[in-house]
Amino acid sequence: MKVEVMDTTLRDGEQTSGVAFSPTEKLNIAKILLEEVKVDRLEVASARISEGEFEGVKKIVSWAEEKGFLNQIEVLGFIDGTKSLDWMQNAGAKVINLLSKGSLNHLEGQLRKTKEAHLADIRRSLDYAEKLGISVNLYMEDWSNGMKNSPDYVFYMLSELQHENIKRFMLPDTLGVLNPFECNRFFKNIIKEFPNLHFDCHTHNDYDLAVANVMAALDAGAKGVHTTVNGLGERSGNAPLASVVALAHDQMGMETRIDEKKLNKVSRMVEVFSGTRIPSNKPIVGEHVFTQTCGVHADGDSKGNLYFNDLTPERFGRLRKYALGKTSGKASIRKNLEELGIELSPDTMEKVTKKVVELGDKKEGITTEDLPYIISDVMGSEIIKEKIKIHNYFVTHVFNLKPNATLSIEIEGEYYEETSIGDGQYDAFMKALKKIYKRLDKNIATLIDYAVTIPPGGKTNALVETVIKWTFDNREFKTRGLDSDQTSAAIQATMKMLNLIERE
């Protein structure tokens, strides 16, 4: 069975508190979702919300028409006479997801209308949409509570509308109240009564059951599912795209058009544009979900991949990692050293393992790129000789003036000095550094992520850990700095980066 995936990151996902995509951001997300991830349909906006929303839809529609995706672009619209449909017509969109009432409580409490009157309003919208050449899918808002408390109303509406020009009936658990047993039963009951209709499942995650409810609906015979990238959405969010795809493929044995290798890419893009961090343990796309922490697991993996499951990182364009910390054993450390191309004698390995565990006990985060420094520390060796050293730096931040940095740096015995302004103290430091490297015709790694951690309950003088992710020569790596000052910690991490790429 093939499952149709409709992604609503740009509509329902944007209803996440504090999230607002610009028209350009919306277009870029739409492009990657349709061209690379290959979702079947894309809900991109709500009609009549704002001028920015209108411009965003126009941008996407213009691009989609040129690329042949126009009929895959959908807009949430309202039963408001002709207003939503006129708005869509002016924007150039051709598919409306018409919002109707799926429960008697919402109908009587919010619209204060009878079911007959609501039905008449829907039909007027359907007639007008047909005149404009706009295709219609029907959302039945609060359908889950409708099935719980007023099933006769739900079946009445479906019975009356089943022969209308409606392509899909979209059944949302608007308030996230269903459990998988109810969801499965409700979908089975409806599909049994209306076997020729196309039903979509739209779940919310209030009880952390959004993905489980998708599974229940698919098992009952739902033909389409709604998702958002990273599970963005109203309140606790929607069913995450990556999780739903993995579930459909592995647990249900179903097919989708989705390219799994592109899921991580779109997740990172949406993380940046939304400003909403992906939890490190989020399935499929979280930073640590393909990281083994226990040394026993690393040992098992080296003896026949004993701790692997079907969710291999390569499927999603990622790599397996082995964490370094107090639970690390020799196998974990060996896996990380292999990545760096370093071999150690058994005696040295014993000492390095002991030091890694000791640092982990102190709650210090350790990256793969820290290992050469740890080896140098425990052995007194020059496995990582610092060819680049900070001689001096001075950073200032004066109210209403641009931050300024002056840097003096030693590179292989020669001293260089530069000054620059920036949008922050660290930015000013980096710009001064780049001036020096440009003079020397040297390349520098590109910063792709910057994370600062302060211990919970930390005082104003607490140690700050700064971990920076870089990319250089198509390789990603992290460096870490630890200091009571955030900028100093970042500069430490940067100096490690410079010496690492110098060694390479």
C-alpha positions in Angstrom: 0.0 0.0 0.0 1.2 3.5 -0.8 0.7 6.3 1.7 0.2 9.9 0.6 2.2 12.3 2.7 0.9 15.9 3.1 3.3 18.2 5.0 1.9 21.2 6.8 5.1 22.7 8.2 4.4 26.0 6.5 0.8 26.3 7.8 0.2 24.3 11.0 4.0 24.2 11.8 4.0 28.0 11.7 1.4 28.0 14.4 4.2 27.0 16.8 4.5 29.8 19.4 7.2 32.2 18.3 7.6 30.8 14.8 7.1 32.9 11.7 8.7 32.2 8.3 9.5 35.0 5.9 8.2 34.6 2.3 11.7 33.7 1.1 12.1 31.1 3.9 8.8 29.6 3.0 9.9 29.3 -0.6 13.1 27.6 0.3 11.4 25.1 2.6 8.8 24.4 -0.1 11.5 23.8 -2.7 13.4 21.2 -0.6 10.2 19.4 0.5 8.8 19.0 -3.0 12.0 18.6 -5.1 14.3 16.7 -2.7 12.2 15.1 0.1 9.4 14.5 -2.4 6.3 14.9 -0.2 3.1 14.4 -2.2 1.4 17.6 -1.1 2.3 20.8 0.7 0.0 23.0 2.8 1.7 26.4 2.7 -0.5 28.9 4.4 -3.8 30.0 5.8 -5.9 32.4 3.6 -6.4 36.0 4.7 -3.9 36.0 7.5 -1.5 38.7 6.5 0.1 40.5 3.6 3.3 38.5 4.3 1.3 35.3 4.0 -0.1 36.4 0.7 3.3 37.3 -0.7 4.7 33.9 0.6 1.9 32.0 -1.2 2.5 34.0 -4.4 6.2 33.2 -4.4 5.6 29.5 -3.8 2.8 29.3 -6.4 4.8 31.1 -9.1 7.7 28.7 -8.6 5.4 25.7 -8.3 3.7 26.5 -11.6 7.0 26.8 -13.4 8.2 23.4 -12.0 4.9 21.5 -12.4 4.0 21.3 -8.7 1.0 23.7 -8.7 -1.6 21.1 -7.9 0.5 19.9 -4.9 0.3 23.3 -3.2 -2.6 23.7 -0.7 -4.0 26.5 1.3 -6.2 26.4 4.4 -9.4 28.4 3.7 -12.5 29.3 5.6 -16.2 29.1 4.9 -16.6 32.8 4.7 -18.6 33.4 1.6 -16.2 34.1 -1.2 -13.4 35.8 0.7 -10.9 32.9 1.2 -11.5 31.7 -2.3 -11.0 35.1 -3.8 -7.8 35.5 -1.8 -6.6 32.2 -3.2 -7.5 33.1 -6.7 -5.5 36.3 -6.5 -2.5 34.4 -5.1 -2.8 31.9 -7.9 -3.3 28.8 -5.7 -5.5 26.0 -7.0 -6.2 23.7 -4.0 -8.2 24.8 -0.9 -8.3 22.8 2.3 -11.7 24.1 3.4 -12.2 24.2 7.2 -15.6 22.9 8.3 -16.8 21.8 11.7 -16.3 18.1 12.6 -18.1 18.2 16.0 -21.5 19.3 17.1 -20.0 21.1 20.0 -17.8 23.3 17.8 -20.7 23.9 15.4 -23.2 25.0 18.0 -20.7 26.6 20.4 -18.6 28.6 17.9 -20.7 29.0 14.8 -24.0 28.9 16.6 -25.6 27.3 13.5 -27.6 24.2 12.8 -26.0 21.3 10.8 -28.3 22.1 7.9 -27.2 25.7 7.8 -23.5 24.7 8.0 -24.1 22.2 5.2 -25.6 24.9 3.0 -22.6 27.2 3.7 -20.2 24.4 2.7 -22.1 23.7 -0.6 -22.0 27.4 -1.5 -18.2 27.4 -1.0 -18.0 24.2 -3.1 -20.0 25.8 -5.9 -17.9 29.0 -5.9 -14.6 27.0 -5.9 -15.8 25.0 -8.9 -16.5 28.3 -10.8 -12.9 29.5 -10.0 -11.4 26.1 -11.0 -10.1 25.5 -7.4 -10.0 21.9 -6.1 -11.4 21.3 -2.6 -10.3 19.1 0.3 -12.4 19.3 3.4 -11.0 19.6 7.0 -13.5 18.4 9.6 -12.2 20.4 12.6 -12.4 18.7 16.0 -13.4 15.5 14.3 -12.0 13.4 17.1 -14.3 15.0 19.7 -17.1 14.7 17.2 -16.5 10.9 17.1 -16.4 10.8 20.8 -19.4 12.9 21.6 -21.5 13.4 18.5 -20.8 10.6 16.0 -24.3 11.0 14.5 -23.4 14.5 13.4 -20.1 13.3 11.8 -21.8 10.6 9.8 -24.6 13.0 8.8 -22.1 15.4 7.4 -20.1 12.7 5.5 -23.3 11.1 4.2 -24.5 14.5 2.8 -21.2 15.5 1.3 -20.0 12.1 0.0 -21.1 12.8 -3.6 -20.0 16.4 -3.7 -16.9 17.6 -5.5 -14.5 17.0 -2.6 -11.3 15.2 -3.3 -10.2 14.3 0.3 -11.9 14.3 3.7 -9.2 15.3 6.3 -9.9 14.0 9.8 -8.0 16.0 12.5 -7.5 15.2 16.1 -7.5 18.9 16.6 -7.0 18.9 20.4 -4.8 15.8 20.5 -7.3 13.8 22.6 -7.2 10.4 20.9 -5.3 7.3 21.9 -4.4 4.7 19.2 -7.2 2.3 20.1 -9.8 5.0 19.7 -8.2 6.4 16.5 -8.1 2.9 14.9 -11.7 2.2 15.8 -13.0 5.6 14.6 -11.2 5.3 11.3 -12.4 1.7 10.8 -16.0 2.7 11.4 -15.9 5.6 9.0 -14.0 3.7 6.2 -16.5 0.8 6.5 -19.4 3.2 6.0 -17.7 5.2 3.2 -15.2 2.9 1.5 -14.9 4.9 -1.6 -13.8 8.2 0.0 -10.2 9.3 0.6 -9.5 10.0 4.3 -6.5 11.8 5.6 -5.2 11.5 9.2 -4.1 14.7 11.0 -2.8 14.2 14.5 -1.6 16.4 17.3 0.9 15.4 20.0 -0.7 16.6 23.3 -0.4 13.1 24.9 2.8 12.3 22.9 0.7 9.9 20.8 0.7 11.7 17.4 2.9 9.1 15.7 1.1 6.2 17.4 -2.2 7.6 16.2 -0.9 7.8 12.6 0.0 4.2 12.9 -3.5 3.3 14.1 -5.1 5.3 11.3 -3.0 3.7 8.6 -3.8 0.3 10.0 -7.5 1.1 9.7 -7.1 2.1 6.1 -6.4 5.9 6.0 -4.9 6.8 2.6 -3.1 10.0 3.7 -1.2 11.4 6.6 -0.3 14.9 7.7 3.1 15.8 9.1 5.4 18.7 10.0 9.2 18.9 9.9 10.5 18.3 13.4 6.9 18.0 14.7 6.3 21.7 14.7 2.7 22.8 15.3 0.1 24.2 17.6 0.7 23.5 21.4 2.8 20.3 21.5 3.0 20.0 17.8 2.1 17.6 15.0 3.3 14.2 13.9 7.0 14.6 12.8 7.7 13.9 9.1 10.8 11.8 9.7 9.2 9.6 12.4 6.1 9.0 10.3 8.1 8.0 7.2 10.3 5.6 9.2 7.1 4.1 10.9 5.3 3.7 7.5 8.3 2.0 5.9 9.6 -0.2 8.8 6.6 -0.9 11.0 3.8 -0.9 8.5 5.6 -2.2 5.4 4.1 0.6 3.4 5.5 2.7 0.6 5.9 6.5 0.3 7.6 8.8 -2.2 9.8 10.2 0.5 13.6 10.2 0.0 14.9 9.3 3.5 18.4 10.7 2.8 17.0 14.2 2.6 15.1 14.2 5.9 18.0 15.4 8.0 18.8 18.2 5.6 15.2 19.6 5.7 15.1 19.2 9.5 18.3 21.3 9.9 16.9 24.0 7.5 13.6 24.2 9.4 15.5 24.3 12.7 17.5 27.4 11.5 14.5 29.2 10.0 12.1 28.5 12.9 14.6 29.2 15.7 13.2 26.1 17.4 16.0 23.7 18.4 15.6 20.0 17.6 15.9 18.0 20.9 19.1 16.0 20.8 17.2 12.7 21.4 14.5 13.3 18.8 14.1 10.1 16.7 15.8 10.1 13.3 16.9 13.7 13.3 18.2 14.4 16.9 21.9 14.9 17.2 22.5 11.9 19.5 20.0 9.3 18.2 22.8 7.5 16.2 25.3 7.9 19.0 26.2 4.9 21.2 27.2 6.0 24.7 27.7 2.7 26.5 31.2 1.1 26.0 29.5 -2.3 26.0 27.5 -1.2 22.9 30.6 -0.1 21.1 32.3 -3.4 21.9 29.3 -5.3 20.5 29.2 -3.2 17.4 32.9 -4.0 16.7 32.0 -7.7 17.0 29.3 -7.9 14.4 27.1 -4.8 14.8 25.2 -6.4 17.7 23.6 -3.2 18.8 22.3 -2.1 15.3 18.6 -2.0 14.4 16.8 -1.2 11.1 17.2 2.6 11.7 20.7 2.8 10.4 22.1 6.3 10.1 23.2 5.8 6.5 19.5 5.6 5.5 19.1 9.2 6.6 22.3 10.6 5.3 24.0 10.4 8.7 26.8 8.6 10.5 27.0 6.4 13.6 29.0 8.0 16.5 30.4 6.7 19.8 30.1 9.1 22.7 33.0 9.9 25.0 32.3 10.1 28.7 32.3 8.2 32.0 30.6 5.2 30.5 33.1 4.9 27.6 35.2 1.9 27.3 38.2 1.2 25.1 36.0 0.2 22.2 34.2 3.6 22.2 37.6 5.4 22.3 39.0 3.2 19.6 36.1 3.9 17.3 36.7 7.7 17.7 40.5 7.3 17.2 39.8 5.4 14.0 37.9 8.5 12.7 41.1 10.6 13.4 43.5 8.0 12.0 45.3 7.5 15.3 46.5 4.2 16.7 47.6 3.7 20.3 49.5 1.0 22.2 47.5 -1.0 24.8 49.3 0.9 27.6 48.5 4.3 26.2 44.9 3.3 25.5 44.5 2.3 29.1 45.7 5.7 30.3 43.6 7.6 27.8 40.5 5.6 28.8 41.1 6.4 32.4 41.4 10.2 31.6 38.2 10.2 29.5 36.2 8.5 32.3 37.7 11.0 34.8 36.6 14.0 32.7 33.2 12.4 32.2 32.8 12.1 36.0 33.3 15.8 36.2 30.4 16.3 33.6 32.8 17.6 31.0 31.6 17.1 27.4 34.3 15.5 25.2 34.3 15.6 21.4 36.3 13.4 19.1 38.6 16.3 18.3 39.5 16.6 22.0 41.2 13.2 22.0 44.6 14.4 20.6 44.7 16.9 23.4 43.9 14.3 26.0 46.6 12.0 24.5 49.1 14.8 24.7 48.1 15.5 28.3 48.4 12.0 29.6 51.5 11.1 27.6 53.3 14.4 27.5 53.7 13.8 23.8 53.5 16.1 20.8 50.7 14.3 19.0 49.1 17.6 18.5 51.7 20.4 18.3 50.1 23.8 18.4 51.5 25.7 15.4 49.0 28.5 16.0 48.8 30.4 19.3 46.9 33.4 20.6 49.5 36.0 21.7 46.9 38.6 22.8 43.3 39.7 22.1 41.2 42.6 23.2 37.4 42.7 22.7 35.0 45.5 23.6 31.3 46.0 23.6 30.1 49.5 24.2 26.4 50.5 24.3 25.2 51.9 20.9 28.6 51.1 19.3 29.6 48.1 17.2 31.6 45.5 19.1 35.4 45.6 18.3 38.2 43.1 18.5 42.0 43.4 18.2 43.8 40.1 17.7 47.5 39.2 17.9 48.2 35.7 16.8 51.4 33.6 16.3 51.5 31.3 13.3 54.5 29.1 13.0 56.7 31.6 14.9 55.4 34.7 13.0 53.2 37.3 14.7 50.2 38.9 13.0 47.8 41.6 14.2 44.4 42.8 13.0 41.4 44.8 14.2 37.8 44.5 13.1 34.2 45.3 14.2 31.4 42.8 14.2 27.8 42.1 15.2 29.1 40.7 18.5 32.4 40.3 20.3 33.1 36.8 18.9 32.0 37.9 15.4 34.4 40.8 15.6 37.2 38.3 16.7 36.4 36.0 13.8 36.4 38.9 11.3 39.9 40.0 12.5 41.1 36.4 12.3 39.8 36.0 8.7 41.6 39.2 7.7 44.9 37.6 8.9 44.1 34.3 7.1 43.2 36.2 3.9 46.6 37.9 4.0 48.3 34.6 4.3 46.1 33.0 1.6 45.0 30.3 4.1 41.6 28.7 4.4 39.5 28.6 7.6 36.7 26.2 8.6 33.1 27.4 8.3 31.1 27.6 11.5 27.8 25.7 11.1 26.5 25.5 14.7 27.4 27.2 18.0 26.1 25.8 21.3 26.7 27.3 24.8 26.0 25.3 28.0 25.9 26.6 31.5 25.2 24.2 34.4 21.6 24.3 35.7 21.5 26.7 38.6 24.9 28.2 37.6 26.0 31.5 39.1 27.2 34.5 37.1 30.8 33.1 37.5 29.9 29.6 36.3 32.1 27.8 33.8 30.7 28.1 30.3 31.2 25.2 27.8 31.1 26.3 24.2 30.9 23.6 21.5 31.2 24.8 17.9 30.5 22.6 14.9 32.6 23.3 11.8 32.9 22.1 8.2 36.2 21.9 6.4 37.0 20.0 3.2 33.6 18.3 3.2 34.1 17.1 6.8 32.1 18.1 9.8 33.7 18.2 13.3 33.3 19.9 16.7 35.7 21.7 19.0 35.1 22.7 22.6 36.2 25.5 24.9 35.7 25.9 28.6 35.9 29.2 30.5 34.0 31.4 32.9 33.6 33.9 29.9 31.5 32.8 26.9 33.6 34.7 24.4 36.9 33.2 25.8 35.4 29.7 25.6 34.5 30.3 22.0 38.0 31.6 21.2 39.5 28.4 22.8 37.3 26.3 20.6 38.3 28.3 17.6 42.1 27.9 18.3 41.6 24.1 18.5 39.9 24.3 15.1 42.8 26.2 13.6 45.4 23.8 14.9 43.3 20.8 13.7 43.0 22.0 10.1 46.7 23.1 10.2 47.7 19.5 11.1 45.5 18.1 8.3 
